[in-house]
């Protein structure tokens, strides 16, 4: 839940309105279906503060669209109704009202005032694979040609899924390695830049690294979306994104100071 929430917070803070609204819809779906463990992480200040940043003029509230801010306010307020026992949610919402960021309680549709439904029985991708295995065995035992054709299509679809997963892993590993190497090289060049020991050739290299790092950011966003079901892989992608953001911020700071 922690990694999923971190990814969702990242998406909700996106400057693209559509992406932020979609992430809020996913968040609400998770709250309705993911159970107590998810609710426990969601109700911590660590996550609530990320939502508050979308509303606060000190952070992303300056450029977040009114539609996104309205939806974030509605989401937090609905949690104060659904989870009255979560003191931190109540405190966070009251702080928003006290600071004047939220002027009045949003009016929720009646179907959103009710507590979330009970979590569904847990279905994993392994259960789905088991169902496919049973179906495949049944089709292969059949003497009907159309069943054998269906078995062949099922095998091809499973192989294609595995190939896509393998390609995703390869892209992720390659991109994370490239990020690490680019950040390491940029750190070295920026240290020389501070000392004013950067040759014209190194200055060109630094600019090329900057451009490549900026192009890697949307790629990391896409990789994070692909890895959402794998906590370990998602953690690696988010860690790489943190490294990249730090390096880009350091570049701007060093260049501005010079």
PyMOL commands that set and color helices and strands:
alter all, ss='L'
color gray80, all
select helices_A, chain A and resi 2-12+17-33+35-42+45-55+60-62+66-82+87-98+110-113+125-141+145-194+200-226+231-257
alter helices_A, ss='H'
color red, helices_A
deselect
rebuild
show_as cartoon
